[in-house]
Amino acid sequence: MKKEFKEGNITITVDYDKCKGSGECVTACPVEIFELVNGKAVAKKIGECIECCACVNACPYTAIEHSSC
């Protein structure tokens, strides 16, 4: 199951079938967009995203897609 988080022109998609809740996206994101909820990544503050793609690159399970990356 894929969950989309959108705000403005930014869309972050997390594939919950792939996400194992390692928290690498939480650690890698310099503006703290992500948090873990029930063992899955959730992008809560899309409006603060700086489109650096650190989350995409950090996820060891390739569970994150970003419209800017």
PDB file of N, CA, C and O in Angstrom:
ATOM      1  N   MET A   1       0.835  -1.179   0.000  1.00  0.00           N
ATOM      2  CA  MET A   1       0.000   0.000   0.000  1.00  0.00           C
ATOM      3  C   MET A   1       0.884   1.248   0.000  1.00  0.00           C
ATOM      4  O   MET A   1       1.815   1.355   0.798  1.00  0.00           O
ATOM      5  N   LYS A   2       0.594   2.170  -0.880  1.00  0.00           N
ATOM      6  CA  LYS A   2       1.344   3.424  -0.958  1.00  0.00           C
ATOM      7  C   LYS A   2       0.512   4.549  -0.359  1.00  0.00           C
ATOM      8  O   LYS A   2      -0.690   4.662  -0.597  1.00  0.00           O
ATOM      9  N   LYS A   3       1.191   5.375   0.424  1.00  0.00           N
ATOM     10  CA  LYS A   3       0.545   6.524   1.054  1.00  0.00           C
ATOM     11  C   LYS A   3       1.188   7.786   0.500  1.00  0.00           C
ATOM     12  O   LYS A   3       2.407   7.946   0.552  1.00  0.00           O
ATOM     13  N   GLU A   4       0.359   8.683  -0.033  1.00  0.00           N
ATOM     14  CA  GLU A   4       0.843   9.945  -0.598  1.00  0.00           C
ATOM     15  C   GLU A   4       0.662  11.081   0.390  1.00  0.00           C
ATOM     16  O   GLU A   4      -0.373  11.209   1.044  1.00  0.00           O
ATOM     17  N   PHE A   5       1.700  11.901   0.481  1.00  0.00           N
ATOM     18  CA  PHE A   5       1.660  13.113   1.287  1.00  0.00           C
ATOM     19  C   PHE A   5       1.929  14.264   0.326  1.00  0.00           C
ATOM     20  O   PHE A   5       2.973  14.291  -0.326  1.00  0.00           O
ATOM     21  N   LYS A   6       0.996  15.222   0.227  1.00  0.00           N
ATOM     22  CA  LYS A   6       1.109  16.301  -0.754  1.00  0.00           C
ATOM     23  C   LYS A   6       0.900  17.660  -0.103  1.00  0.00           C
ATOM     24  O   LYS A   6       0.106  17.826   0.823  1.00  0.00           O
ATOM     25  N   GLU A   7       1.650  18.623  -0.629  1.00  0.00           N
ATOM     26  CA  GLU A   7       1.410  20.024  -0.308  1.00  0.00           C
ATOM     27  C   GLU A   7       2.038  20.840  -1.429  1.00  0.00           C
ATOM     28  O   GLU A   7       3.215  20.660  -1.739  1.00  0.00           O
ATOM     29  N   GLY A   8       1.276  21.720  -2.029  1.00  0.00           N
ATOM     30  CA  GLY A   8       1.776  22.511  -3.149  1.00  0.00           C
ATOM     31  C   GLY A   8       2.220  21.604  -4.285  1.00  0.00           C
ATOM     32  O   GLY A   8       1.478  20.717  -4.706  1.00  0.00           O
ATOM     33  N   ASN A   9       3.427  21.827  -4.779  1.00  0.00           N
ATOM     34  CA  ASN A   9       3.965  21.028  -5.879  1.00  0.00           C
ATOM     35  C   ASN A   9       4.736  19.802  -5.411  1.00  0.00           C
ATOM     36  O   ASN A   9       5.269  19.060  -6.235  1.00  0.00           O
ATOM     37  N   ILE A  10       4.803  19.580  -4.119  1.00  0.00           N
ATOM     38  CA  ILE A  10       5.597  18.478  -3.580  1.00  0.00           C
ATOM     39  C   ILE A  10       4.708  17.295  -3.227  1.00  0.00           C
ATOM     40  O   ILE A  10       3.687  17.440  -2.556  1.00  0.00           O
ATOM     41  N   THR A  11       5.119  16.128  -3.693  1.00  0.00           N
ATOM     42  CA  THR A  11       4.457  14.883  -3.331  1.00  0.00           C
ATOM     43  C   THR A  11       5.512  13.896  -2.858  1.00  0.00           C
ATOM     44  O   THR A  11       6.487  13.626  -3.559  1.00  0.00           O
ATOM     45  N   ILE A  12       5.307  13.367  -1.672  1.00  0.00           N
ATOM     46  CA  ILE A  12       6.168  12.325  -1.140  1.00  0.00           C
ATOM     47  C   ILE A  12       5.291  11.085  -0.969  1.00  0.00           C
ATOM     48  O   ILE A  12       4.238  11.133  -0.333  1.00  0.00           O
ATOM     49  N   THR A  13       5.745   9.984  -1.547  1.00  0.00           N
ATOM     50  CA  THR A  13       5.006   8.735  -1.471  1.00  0.00           C
ATOM     51  C   THR A  13       5.822   7.730  -0.678  1.00  0.00           C
ATOM     52  O   THR A  13       7.003   7.520  -0.954  1.00  0.00           O
ATOM     53  N   VAL A  14       5.189   7.112   0.304  1.00  0.00           N
ATOM     54  CA  VAL A  14       5.845   6.069   1.099  1.00  0.00           C
ATOM     55  C   VAL A  14       5.128   4.757   0.813  1.00  0.00           C
ATOM     56  O   VAL A  14       3.917   4.644   1.000  1.00  0.00           O
ATOM     57  N   ASP A  15       5.890   3.773   0.359  1.00  0.00           N
ATOM     58  CA  ASP A  15       5.347   2.441   0.093  1.00  0.00           C
ATOM     59  C   ASP A  15       5.382   1.664   1.409  1.00  0.00           C
ATOM     60  O   ASP A  15       6.440   1.211   1.846  1.00  0.00           O
ATOM     61  N   TYR A  16       4.222   1.518   2.030  1.00  0.00           N
ATOM     62  CA  TYR A  16       4.149   0.873   3.335  1.00  0.00           C
ATOM     63  C   TYR A  16       4.422  -0.625   3.269  1.00  0.00           C
ATOM     64  O   TYR A  16       4.678  -1.245   4.301  1.00  0.00           O
ATOM     65  N   ASP A  17       4.375  -1.213   2.090  1.00  0.00           N
ATOM     66  CA  ASP A  17       4.759  -2.620   1.952  1.00  0.00           C
ATOM     67  C   ASP A  17       6.277  -2.773   2.055  1.00  0.00           C
ATOM     68  O   ASP A  17       6.770  -3.812   2.495  1.00  0.00           O
ATOM     69  N   LYS A  18       7.013  -1.746   1.653  1.00  0.00           N
ATOM     70  CA  LYS A  18       8.480  -1.769   1.712  1.00  0.00           C
ATOM     71  C   LYS A  18       9.038  -1.171   3.000  1.00  0.00           C
ATOM     72  O   LYS A  18      10.088  -1.601   3.478  1.00  0.00           O
ATOM     73  N   CYS A  19       8.344  -0.183   3.566  1.00  0.00           N
ATOM     74  CA  CYS A  19       8.826   0.522   4.757  1.00  0.00           C
ATOM     75  C   CYS A  19       8.896  -0.427   5.952  1.00  0.00           C
ATOM     76  O   CYS A  19       7.910  -1.068   6.315  1.00  0.00           O
ATOM     77  N   LYS A  20      10.078  -0.500   6.554  1.00  0.00           N
ATOM     78  CA  LYS A  20      10.294  -1.366   7.719  1.00  0.00           C
ATOM     79  C   LYS A  20      10.465  -0.557   9.003  1.00  0.00           C
ATOM     80  O   LYS A  20      10.745  -1.117  10.063  1.00  0.00           O
ATOM     81  N   GLY A  21      10.297   0.758   8.903  1.00  0.00           N
ATOM     82  CA  GLY A  21      10.375   1.605  10.084  1.00  0.00           C
ATOM     83  C   GLY A  21      11.766   1.755  10.664  1.00  0.00           C
ATOM     84  O   GLY A  21      11.926   1.901  11.876  1.00  0.00           O
ATOM     85  N   SER A  22      12.783   1.721   9.799  1.00  0.00           N
ATOM     86  CA  SER A  22      14.164   1.847  10.275  1.00  0.00           C
ATOM     87  C   SER A  22      14.467   3.251  10.792  1.00  0.00           C
ATOM     88  O   SER A  22      15.372   3.430  11.607  1.00  0.00           O
ATOM     89  N   GLY A  23      13.717   4.244  10.324  1.00  0.00           N
ATOM     90  CA  GLY A  23      13.907   5.620  10.780  1.00  0.00           C
ATOM     91  C   GLY A  23      15.037   6.361  10.100  1.00  0.00           C
ATOM     92  O   GLY A  23      15.392   7.462  10.520  1.00  0.00           O
ATOM     93  N   GLU A  24      15.606   5.785   9.063  1.00  0.00           N
ATOM     94  CA  GLU A  24      16.701   6.463   8.355  1.00  0.00           C
ATOM     95  C   GLU A  24      16.232   7.784   7.751  1.00  0.00           C
ATOM     96  O   GLU A  24      16.991   8.752   7.719  1.00  0.00           O
ATOM     97  N   CYS A  25      15.000   7.831   7.276  1.00  0.00           N
ATOM     98  CA  CYS A  25      14.454   9.077   6.710  1.00  0.00           C
ATOM     99  C   CYS A  25      14.317  10.150   7.780  1.00  0.00           C
ATOM    100  O   CYS A  25      14.561  11.330   7.524  1.00  0.00           O
ATOM    101  N   VAL A  26      13.926   9.735   8.978  1.00  0.00           N
ATOM    102  CA  VAL A  26      13.780  10.667  10.095  1.00  0.00           C
ATOM    103  C   VAL A  26      15.130  11.305  10.416  1.00  0.00           C
ATOM    104  O   VAL A  26      15.227  12.518  10.604  1.00  0.00           O
ATOM    105  N   THR A  27      16.154  10.482  10.476  1.00  0.00           N
ATOM    106  CA  THR A  27      17.503  10.940  10.805  1.00  0.00           C
ATOM    107  C   THR A  27      18.101  11.791   9.690  1.00  0.00           C
ATOM    108  O   THR A  27      18.758  12.797   9.956  1.00  0.00           O
ATOM    109  N   ALA A  28      17.871  11.385   8.435  1.00  0.00           N
ATOM    110  CA  ALA A  28      18.505  12.060   7.290  1.00  0.00           C
ATOM    111  C   ALA A  28      17.892  13.411   6.956  1.00  0.00           C
ATOM    112  O   ALA A  28      18.598  14.296   6.472  1.00  0.00           O
ATOM    113  N   CYS A  29      16.626  13.592   7.196  1.00  0.00           N
ATOM    114  CA  CYS A  29      15.938  14.821   6.798  1.00  0.00           C
ATOM    115  C   CYS A  29      16.418  16.014   7.628  1.00  0.00           C
ATOM    116  O   CYS A  29      16.245  16.032   8.847  1.00  0.00           O
ATOM    117  N   PRO A  30      17.023  17.011   6.969  1.00  0.00           N
ATOM    118  CA  PRO A  30      17.560  18.157   7.719  1.00  0.00           C
ATOM    119  C   PRO A  30      16.488  19.099   8.267  1.00  0.00           C
ATOM    120  O   PRO A  30      16.782  19.923   9.133  1.00  0.00           O
ATOM    121  N   VAL A  31      15.259  18.993   7.782  1.00  0.00           N
ATOM    122  CA  VAL A  31      14.194  19.882   8.261  1.00  0.00           C
ATOM    123  C   VAL A  31      13.086  19.124   8.987  1.00  0.00           C
ATOM    124  O   VAL A  31      12.002  19.662   9.212  1.00  0.00           O
ATOM    125  N   GLU A  32      13.364  17.877   9.349  1.00  0.00           N
ATOM    126  CA  GLU A  32      12.497  17.067  10.212  1.00  0.00           C
ATOM    127  C   GLU A  32      11.071  16.907   9.678  1.00  0.00           C
ATOM    128  O   GLU A  32      10.101  17.097  10.413  1.00  0.00           O
ATOM    129  N   ILE A  33      10.953  16.561   8.408  1.00  0.00           N
ATOM    130  CA  ILE A  33       9.649  16.322   7.785  1.00  0.00           C
ATOM    131  C   ILE A  33       9.020  15.021   8.295  1.00  0.00           C
ATOM    132  O   ILE A  33       7.804  14.927   8.463  1.00  0.00           O
ATOM    133  N   PHE A  34       9.877  14.018   8.538  1.00  0.00           N
ATOM    134  CA  PHE A  34       9.393  12.670   8.839  1.00  0.00           C
ATOM    135  C   PHE A  34       9.334  12.354  10.322  1.00  0.00           C
ATOM    136  O   PHE A  34      10.079  12.904  11.134  1.00  0.00           O
ATOM    137  N   GLU A  35       8.413  11.439  10.649  1.00  0.00           N
ATOM    138  CA  GLU A  35       8.381  10.802  11.954  1.00  0.00           C
ATOM    139  C   GLU A  35       7.845   9.390  11.740  1.00  0.00           C
ATOM    140  O   GLU A  35       7.229   9.097  10.715  1.00  0.00           O
ATOM    141  N   LEU A  36       8.084   8.536  12.703  1.00  0.00           N
ATOM    142  CA  LEU A  36       7.557   7.176  12.625  1.00  0.00           C
ATOM    143  C   LEU A  36       6.264   7.107  13.418  1.00  0.00           C
ATOM    144  O   LEU A  36       6.202   7.536  14.570  1.00  0.00           O
ATOM    145  N   VAL A  37       5.230   6.560  12.784  1.00  0.00           N
ATOM    146  CA  VAL A  37       3.937   6.362  13.430  1.00  0.00           C
ATOM    147  C   VAL A  37       3.555   4.906  13.214  1.00  0.00           C
ATOM    148  O   VAL A  37       3.416   4.451  12.079  1.00  0.00           O
ATOM    149  N   ASN A  38       3.390   4.195  14.293  1.00  0.00           N
ATOM    150  CA  ASN A  38       3.066   2.770  14.223  1.00  0.00           C
ATOM    151  C   ASN A  38       4.059   1.999  13.354  1.00  0.00           C
ATOM    152  O   ASN A  38       3.677   1.097  12.609  1.00  0.00           O
ATOM    153  N   GLY A  39       5.335   2.366  13.460  1.00  0.00           N
ATOM    154  CA  GLY A  39       6.383   1.658  12.749  1.00  0.00           C
ATOM    155  C   GLY A  39       6.508   1.967  11.269  1.00  0.00           C
ATOM    156  O   GLY A  39       7.173   1.233  10.538  1.00  0.00           O
ATOM    157  N   LYS A  40       5.879   3.042  10.818  1.00  0.00           N
ATOM    158  CA  LYS A  40       5.947   3.436   9.408  1.00  0.00           C
ATOM    159  C   LYS A  40       6.301   4.919   9.297  1.00  0.00           C
ATOM    160  O   LYS A  40       5.960   5.714  10.173  1.00  0.00           O
ATOM    161  N   ALA A  41       6.985   5.283   8.215  1.00  0.00           N
ATOM    162  CA  ALA A  41       7.360   6.674   7.981  1.00  0.00           C
ATOM    163  C   ALA A  41       6.139   7.495   7.575  1.00  0.00           C
ATOM    164  O   ALA A  41       5.337   7.081   6.738  1.00  0.00           O
ATOM    165  N   VAL A  42       6.022   8.658   8.185  1.00  0.00           N
ATOM    166  CA  VAL A  42       4.938   9.591   7.875  1.00  0.00           C
ATOM    167  C   VAL A  42       5.573  10.955   7.626  1.00  0.00           C
ATOM    168  O   VAL A  42       6.368  11.436   8.434  1.00  0.00           O
ATOM    169  N   ALA A  43       5.218  11.574   6.503  1.00  0.00           N
ATOM    170  CA  ALA A  43       5.709  12.908   6.170  1.00  0.00           C
ATOM    171  C   ALA A  43       4.677  13.917   6.657  1.00  0.00           C
ATOM    172  O   ALA A  43       3.627  14.087   6.037  1.00  0.00           O
ATOM    173  N   LYS A  44       4.972  14.577   7.752  1.00  0.00           N
ATOM    174  CA  LYS A  44       3.994  15.440   8.409  1.00  0.00           C
ATOM    175  C   LYS A  44       4.038  16.898   7.975  1.00  0.00           C
ATOM    176  O   LYS A  44       2.999  17.555   7.913  1.00  0.00           O
ATOM    177  N   LYS A  45       5.232  17.415   7.672  1.00  0.00           N
ATOM    178  CA  LYS A  45       5.367  18.856   7.425  1.00  0.00           C
ATOM    179  C   LYS A  45       5.901  19.101   6.016  1.00  0.00           C
ATOM    180  O   LYS A  45       6.994  19.643   5.853  1.00  0.00           O
ATOM    181  N   ILE A  46       5.149  18.711   5.015  1.00  0.00           N
ATOM    182  CA  ILE A  46       5.592  18.807   3.621  1.00  0.00           C
ATOM    183  C   ILE A  46       5.955  20.247   3.253  1.00  0.00           C
ATOM    184  O   ILE A  46       6.897  20.463   2.490  1.00  0.00           O
ATOM    185  N   GLY A  47       5.238  21.217   3.771  1.00  0.00           N
ATOM    186  CA  GLY A  47       5.487  22.614   3.457  1.00  0.00           C
ATOM    187  C   GLY A  47       6.879  23.093   3.830  1.00  0.00           C
ATOM    188  O   GLY A  47       7.342  24.107   3.308  1.00  0.00           O
ATOM    189  N   GLU A  48       7.558  22.376   4.731  1.00  0.00           N
ATOM    190  CA  GLU A  48       8.900  22.750   5.146  1.00  0.00           C
ATOM    191  C   GLU A  48       9.980  22.015   4.353  1.00  0.00           C
ATOM    192  O   GLU A  48      11.169  22.255   4.565  1.00  0.00           O
ATOM    193  N   CYS A  49       9.587  21.131   3.452  1.00  0.00           N
ATOM    194  CA  CYS A  49      10.530  20.334   2.667  1.00  0.00           C
ATOM    195  C   CYS A  49      11.399  21.244   1.789  1.00  0.00           C
ATOM    196  O   CYS A  49      10.897  22.155   1.130  1.00  0.00           O
ATOM    197  N   ILE A  50      12.711  20.979   1.793  1.00  0.00           N
ATOM    198  CA  ILE A  50      13.637  21.767   0.978  1.00  0.00           C
ATOM    199  C   ILE A  50      14.048  21.008  -0.287  1.00  0.00           C
ATOM    200  O   ILE A  50      14.945  21.444  -1.009  1.00  0.00           O
ATOM    201  N   GLU A  51      13.399  19.883  -0.553  1.00  0.00           N
ATOM    202  CA  GLU A  51      13.587  19.090  -1.768  1.00  0.00           C
ATOM    203  C   GLU A  51      15.039  18.646  -1.970  1.00  0.00           C
ATOM    204  O   GLU A  51      15.564  18.693  -3.082  1.00  0.00           O
ATOM    205  N   CYS A  52      15.670  18.219  -0.890  1.00  0.00           N
ATOM    206  CA  CYS A  52      17.073  17.795  -0.954  1.00  0.00           C
ATOM    207  C   CYS A  52      17.239  16.324  -1.319  1.00  0.00           C
ATOM    208  O   CYS A  52      18.328  15.894  -1.699  1.00  0.00           O
ATOM    209  N   CYS A  53      16.178  15.565  -1.207  1.00  0.00           N
ATOM    210  CA  CYS A  53      16.154  14.134  -1.547  1.00  0.00           C
ATOM    211  C   CYS A  53      16.929  13.252  -0.573  1.00  0.00           C
ATOM    212  O   CYS A  53      17.192  12.089  -0.877  1.00  0.00           O
ATOM    213  N   ALA A  54      17.297  13.779   0.582  1.00  0.00           N
ATOM    214  CA  ALA A  54      18.017  12.979   1.579  1.00  0.00           C
ATOM    215  C   ALA A  54      17.188  11.776   2.022  1.00  0.00           C
ATOM    216  O   ALA A  54      17.737  10.702   2.267  1.00  0.00           O
ATOM    217  N   CYS A  55      15.883  11.947   2.125  1.00  0.00           N
ATOM    218  CA  CYS A  55      15.009  10.845   2.557  1.00  0.00           C
ATOM    219  C   CYS A  55      15.042   9.690   1.567  1.00  0.00           C
ATOM    220  O   CYS A  55      15.127   8.527   1.961  1.00  0.00           O
ATOM    221  N   VAL A  56      14.976  10.014   0.292  1.00  0.00           N
ATOM    222  CA  VAL A  56      14.994   8.994  -0.767  1.00  0.00           C
ATOM    223  C   VAL A  56      16.313   8.235  -0.732  1.00  0.00           C
ATOM    224  O   VAL A  56      16.333   7.006  -0.805  1.00  0.00           O
ATOM    225  N   ASN A  57      17.412   8.971  -0.620  1.00  0.00           N
ATOM    226  CA  ASN A  57      18.735   8.360  -0.619  1.00  0.00           C
ATOM    227  C   ASN A  57      19.020   7.567   0.650  1.00  0.00           C
ATOM    228  O   ASN A  57      19.787   6.605   0.611  1.00  0.00           O
ATOM    229  N   ALA A  58      18.421   7.949   1.768  1.00  0.00           N
ATOM    230  CA  ALA A  58      18.703   7.302   3.049  1.00  0.00           C
ATOM    231  C   ALA A  58      17.932   6.004   3.262  1.00  0.00           C
ATOM    232  O   ALA A  58      18.392   5.132   4.000  1.00  0.00           O
ATOM    233  N   CYS A  59      16.786   5.861   2.641  1.00  0.00           N
ATOM    234  CA  CYS A  59      15.939   4.688   2.900  1.00  0.00           C
ATOM    235  C   CYS A  59      16.587   3.416   2.349  1.00  0.00           C
ATOM    236  O   CYS A  59      16.778   3.293   1.139  1.00  0.00           O
ATOM    237  N   PRO A  60      16.925   2.473   3.225  1.00  0.00           N
ATOM    238  CA  PRO A  60      17.562   1.239   2.767  1.00  0.00           C
ATOM    239  C   PRO A  60      16.595   0.295   2.045  1.00  0.00           C
ATOM    240  O   PRO A  60      17.027  -0.690   1.447  1.00  0.00           O
ATOM    241  N   TYR A  61      15.315   0.584   2.097  1.00  0.00           N
ATOM    242  CA  TYR A  61      14.297  -0.285   1.487  1.00  0.00           C
ATOM    243  C   TYR A  61      13.666   0.322   0.238  1.00  0.00           C
ATOM    244  O   TYR A  61      12.702  -0.231  -0.292  1.00  0.00           O
ATOM    245  N   THR A  62      14.186   1.437  -0.236  1.00  0.00           N
ATOM    246  CA  THR A  62      13.649   2.180  -1.387  1.00  0.00           C
ATOM    247  C   THR A  62      12.127   2.351  -1.275  1.00  0.00           C
ATOM    248  O   THR A  62      11.392   2.144  -2.240  1.00  0.00           O
ATOM    249  N   ALA A  63      11.684   2.726  -0.096  1.00  0.00           N
ATOM    250  CA  ALA A  63      10.253   2.867   0.167  1.00  0.00           C
ATOM    251  C   ALA A  63       9.740   4.282  -0.082  1.00  0.00           C
ATOM    252  O   ALA A  63       8.530   4.509  -0.047  1.00  0.00           O
ATOM    253  N   ILE A  64      10.642   5.247  -0.335  1.00  0.00           N
ATOM    254  CA  ILE A  64      10.238   6.639  -0.474  1.00  0.00           C
ATOM    255  C   ILE A  64      10.456   7.136  -1.890  1.00  0.00           C
ATOM    256  O   ILE A  64      11.528   6.967  -2.470  1.00  0.00           O
ATOM    257  N   GLU A  65       9.420   7.749  -2.433  1.00  0.00           N
ATOM    258  CA  GLU A  65       9.508   8.435  -3.725  1.00  0.00           C
ATOM    259  C   GLU A  65       9.194   9.901  -3.462  1.00  0.00           C
ATOM    260  O   GLU A  65       8.318  10.232  -2.663  1.00  0.00           O
ATOM    261  N   HIS A  66       9.927  10.772  -4.150  1.00  0.00           N
ATOM    262  CA  HIS A  66       9.751  12.223  -3.960  1.00  0.00           C
ATOM    263  C   HIS A  66       9.602  12.851  -5.343  1.00  0.00           C
ATOM    264  O   HIS A  66      10.351  12.517  -6.261  1.00  0.00           O
ATOM    265  N   SER A  67       8.657  13.739  -5.492  1.00  0.00           N
ATOM    266  CA  SER A  67       8.387  14.354  -6.800  1.00  0.00           C
ATOM    267  C   SER A  67       9.566  15.168  -7.330  1.00  0.00           C
ATOM    268  O   SER A  67       9.639  15.428  -8.531  1.00  0.00           O
ATOM    269  N   SER A  68      10.482  15.571  -6.465  1.00  0.00           N
ATOM    270  CA  SER A  68      11.619  16.375  -6.872  1.00  0.00           C
ATOM    271  C   SER A  68      12.881  15.569  -7.144  1.00  0.00           C
ATOM    272  O   SER A  68      13.886  16.123  -7.591  1.00  0.00           O
ATOM    273  N   CYS A  69      12.841  14.294  -6.885  1.00  0.00           N
ATOM    274  CA  CYS A  69      14.067  13.482  -6.983  1.00  0.00           C
ATOM    275  C   CYS A  69      14.057  12.564  -8.205  1.00  0.00           C
ATOM    276  O   CYS A  69      15.013  11.821  -8.426  1.00  0.00           O
TER     277      CYS A  69
END
